[in-house]
Amino acid sequence: MTDSPKESIRSRIWREEPEADNPFAASACYCHGYDVYGDVLGKSGWIEYLFLLFMGERPTLEQVKLLEDLAIALANPGPRDNSVQAAMNGGVGGSHNAACLMAALAVGAGQLGGAREVALTMEIWTDCRTDLDAWTSRLNNPSREERADVWPTMEHPPGFDPHGASCPTPIRQLLRHLSQQPPARSLRWLDAQRSALETVADCPLPSPASPPPRFTTSVSHRLKVR
């Protein structure tokens, strides 16, 4: 009696080898060729692993530093973050927890500083790169949505703040810091051209909406009480 050949399950990202005594359990797991539990675990950080997962290769030390700084900047959104604001408004209005969560998720997935707006902004970056004339043409002639029943037409240029008077200080600080990192050539261009882009878009970077007066009053009162 001969042993049957072991089946290796794989995708473009992941590969698994089965256990000798159980074909439904993995004995080794590889992400882009790297043994996750044998070589990566305990020897790499979360940022390095995310880079490997999405890019298919190990990041350089400079890339790790840039992404670590960006992760810190994006973590723990405050009460002016659109999704947090939606959930807190729901809480102030007496909505139950599930409704507040749904409100936060809907805003976070949408076109007011949410994931949909991020996707549209990245599309423009992919098309225009560091060509100011291309940005000017794109912002003045926005593309139309193919699925208007799902995603309504954007009411402001993606990646800009329709409610802002100027670019907030933390955003300018973050942009200046990241633009000084060696891998950040596009960010250096954005830092240098920010004012020109804001003039074309007629609104500032980025797109965190300031809370309306009713929200500010009610939430500030609750925070002071607590």
C-alpha positions in Angstrom: 0.0 0.0 0.0 1.5 3.3 -1.0 0.7 6.7 0.5 -1.5 8.9 -1.6 0.1 12.2 -2.7 -0.5 15.2 -0.4 -2.6 18.0 -1.8 -1.2 21.5 -1.7 -3.9 24.2 -1.6 -2.7 27.5 -3.0 -3.7 30.9 -4.4 -1.6 33.8 -5.7 -1.0 34.9 -2.1 -1.4 31.8 0.1 -0.2 28.2 0.1 -1.0 25.4 2.6 0.6 22.0 3.0 -1.6 19.3 4.8 -0.8 17.5 8.0 0.4 13.9 7.4 -2.5 12.5 9.4 -5.2 15.0 8.5 -5.6 16.4 5.0 -8.1 19.0 6.3 -5.5 20.7 8.6 -2.5 22.6 7.5 1.0 21.7 8.6 2.6 24.8 7.0 1.2 28.1 5.7 3.1 30.3 3.3 2.3 33.9 2.4 4.0 34.8 -0.9 6.5 32.0 -0.2 7.3 32.9 3.4 6.5 30.4 6.2 4.1 32.4 8.3 4.4 30.4 11.5 7.9 29.1 11.0 9.8 32.2 9.7 7.6 35.3 10.0 5.9 34.9 13.4 8.0 36.6 16.1 10.5 38.0 13.6 8.4 40.6 11.8 6.0 43.3 12.8 2.3 43.7 11.8 3.2 46.5 9.3 5.8 44.3 7.6 3.4 41.5 7.3 0.7 43.7 5.9 3.2 45.0 3.3 4.1 41.4 2.4 0.4 40.4 2.2 -0.6 43.2 -0.2 2.7 43.8 -2.1 4.1 40.3 -2.3 7.5 41.2 -1.0 9.3 42.3 2.1 9.4 46.1 2.8 12.6 48.0 3.2 13.4 49.7 6.6 12.4 53.0 5.1 9.0 51.7 4.0 8.4 50.2 7.4 9.1 53.6 9.1 6.8 55.4 6.7 4.0 53.0 7.2 4.4 52.9 11.0 4.1 56.6 11.2 1.0 56.5 8.9 -0.6 53.8 11.1 -0.1 56.0 14.2 -1.7 58.9 12.4 -4.7 56.9 11.3 -5.4 55.1 14.6 -7.9 56.2 17.3 -10.0 58.8 15.4 -11.4 61.5 17.6 -15.0 62.9 17.8 -14.5 64.9 14.6 -14.0 61.8 12.5 -17.1 61.3 10.3 -17.9 57.7 11.5 -17.3 58.5 15.2 -19.5 61.6 14.8 -22.3 59.6 13.3 -22.2 57.1 16.1 -22.0 59.8 18.8 -24.9 61.7 17.2 -26.9 58.5 17.4 -26.0 58.0 21.0 -26.9 61.6 21.9 -30.3 61.1 20.1 -31.0 57.9 22.2 -30.5 55.3 19.5 -29.6 51.8 20.6 -26.0 50.4 20.1 -26.8 48.5 17.0 -28.2 51.5 15.2 -25.2 53.6 16.2 -22.9 51.0 14.9 -24.8 50.8 11.6 -24.6 54.6 11.2 -20.8 54.6 11.8 -20.3 51.7 9.3 -22.5 53.4 6.7 -20.6 56.7 6.9 -17.2 54.9 7.0 -18.1 53.1 3.8 -19.5 56.2 2.1 -18.5 59.3 0.2 -18.0 61.7 3.1 -14.5 60.8 4.2 -15.3 57.1 4.0 -13.9 54.2 2.1 -15.7 55.0 -1.1 -14.2 58.5 -1.2 -10.7 57.0 -0.5 -11.2 54.6 -3.5 -12.2 57.5 -5.8 -9.2 59.6 -4.6 -6.8 56.7 -5.2 -8.3 56.4 -8.8 -7.4 60.0 -9.4 -3.9 59.4 -8.0 -3.4 56.4 -10.3 -4.5 58.5 -13.3 -2.8 61.8 -12.5 0.2 61.0 -10.4 2.2 64.2 -9.9 0.9 66.0 -13.0 -0.8 69.2 -11.8 -2.4 69.9 -15.2 -3.9 66.4 -15.1 -5.3 67.1 -11.6 -6.7 70.4 -12.7 -8.5 68.8 -15.6 -9.8 65.9 -13.5 -11.1 68.1 -10.7 -12.8 70.5 -13.1 -14.3 67.6 -15.1 -15.2 64.9 -12.5 -16.2 61.5 -13.9 -19.7 60.2 -13.6 -20.7 57.2 -11.5 -21.7 54.1 -13.5 -24.0 52.9 -10.7 -25.9 56.1 -9.6 -28.5 53.9 -7.8 -25.7 52.6 -5.4 -23.3 55.5 -5.3 -24.8 59.0 -5.7 -22.8 61.6 -7.6 -20.0 63.1 -5.4 -21.0 66.5 -4.2 -17.4 67.6 -3.6 -13.9 66.7 -5.1 -12.8 63.3 -3.6 -10.1 63.7 -1.0 -11.0 67.3 -0.1 -13.0 68.8 2.8 -16.3 70.4 1.6 -16.9 71.9 5.0 -13.4 73.2 5.8 -12.1 76.7 5.8 -8.5 75.6 5.6 -6.4 72.5 5.9 -6.3 71.4 9.6 -3.0 71.7 11.4 -2.7 68.0 12.2 -3.0 67.1 8.5 -0.4 69.7 7.5 1.9 68.3 10.3 1.4 64.7 9.1 1.9 65.6 5.4 5.1 67.5 6.2 6.4 64.7 8.4 5.6 61.9 5.9 7.0 64.0 2.9 10.4 64.1 4.6 10.6 60.3 4.5 12.9 58.9 1.7 10.2 56.7 0.0 7.6 59.5 -0.1 8.2 61.2 -3.4 4.4 61.6 -4.1 3.9 63.0 -0.7 6.6 65.6 -1.2 4.9 66.6 -4.4 1.5 66.8 -2.6 3.1 68.9 0.2 4.5 71.3 -2.3 1.4 71.5 -4.5 -1.2 71.4 -1.7 -2.2 75.1 -2.0 -2.5 74.9 -5.8 -4.7 71.7 -5.5 -6.9 73.4 -2.9 -7.4 76.4 -5.1 -8.5 74.2 -8.0 -10.8 72.1 -5.8 -12.1 75.2 -4.0 -11.8 73.4 -0.7 -9.0 72.2 1.5 -7.3 68.9 2.2 -8.3 66.5 3.6 -11.9 65.5 4.3 -12.6 65.3 8.0 -15.9 67.2 8.5 -16.2 69.6 11.4 -19.2 68.8 13.6 -22.3 70.9 13.3 -23.2 73.2 16.2 -25.9 70.9 17.6 -23.5 68.0 17.8 -20.8 70.2 19.4 -23.1 71.5 22.0 -24.7 68.2 23.0 -21.5 66.1 23.0 -19.4 68.8 24.7 -22.1 69.0 27.5 -22.0 65.2 28.0 -18.2 65.1 28.0 -18.1 67.9 30.7 -20.7 66.1 32.8 -18.7 62.9 32.7 
